[in-house]
Amino acid sequence: MRRVRTKAPRLPRWLADRMGLPGQTPQTDEAGHRHATWLELFLDLIFVYALAAVVARLGNEPSPSPKAVLAVIGLFVVIQWAWMGQVYYDTRFDPDDALHRLLVLVALVGAGAMTLGVDEVPESVLLPVGYLIVRGVLLLLYLRAWPTSPSARMVTTVYLIGFGSGWLIWLVSLTVPTELRPVLWIVAMVIELATPWVGVRWLNRWPVDNRHLPERIGQFTIIVLGSALASLLFAVPDHPPPHMILTAAMAFLIPAAVWWVYTTFVTTRLTQSRLRGGQAYSYLHIPLGGALLLLGWALGQVVRLVDDNANRLPLELRLLLGASMVVWTACGLALYWLWTRPSAARLAIAAYGVVSVSLITATVHQPRLMLSLLSLAIVGYAVLLSRRLARAGREMNTPEG
């Protein structure tokens, strides 16, 4: 693990002192491991609201159109990618001085503009302007880090070229007709998402912090789970009768089981020594996070239909519910694969999760019955997988010989 404390340029010392912003570096624990700073956690706050705005685009109609679902997925990718760019900068560089703080606060303004613009995409320019601010700040940070060392020049050059190209396309999108903007945004995102893979040869020469990156991505995943829980809780009526409390409790078991499995995986640190540039690990969290966001919304709709005494779940809702859990299961298996080739037992557990969820969502139409069976299946999957992960973690930490 190598980190660079950015040395140039900085605010004049007299100005920083007057503002009460002395130069600092991120805190480490007794073992010297880097943890999230207060500034990083502050940055996370605005993305809580951004995720809420994204999922709110689906509304309360239990039969979402494919177009609406694709729009939510696309917006989620933009939001998470904007957040992830700052994380990758922070995991390789260690600036927490006055100038860095001021620049990140400017990025917060951009993230706020993105949040406000989500609801009116593509007509409003708030989303692209906010994204331009967030990524513009990131480009400035990389320019600031460029002269600090040969390794820094190698890494920052990759990002400056790739992200800079995407930034220019986002800028051009402000000048084109409204209906063409999403096309340019997709092109820009493809370029930016491809950048770490095109430059993997150079980025892997400077590995990411193998404690800090999983911690930060895990924190974002918890934020997504929190948004999923909010979608579920908002679906519960005021002064709910006992049967609705029981329904909400059954629905809660599903995100709770997701949290249990994910935290077991993260705390075992199975992939810690294999992160390198972190591309595969972080990219797998994009579909994983999107699946959890849609899962929370879908569960909320099931709870609403139970409250409305509906006898049948719409096909679109069942498909969304099943697909989101299958994607989560597949991403979990892929994350495990980053550590080692899955054993027959691990593949059997994954197959159980996919098959049980698919069968239940495809054949059971009654809301309360489907929710009960789905909760039991996911809790069972979580128990089996958590035991397997815990055993793998013990084997990894047991000295040989």
Helices and strands as residue ranges (DSSP letters): H 13-18, H 38-56, H 66-92, H 98-117, G 118-120, H 126-145, G 146-148, H 150-173, G 178-180, H 181-198, H 200-203, H 212-234, H 242-268, G 272-274, H 279-307, H 315-337, H 344-363, H 367-397
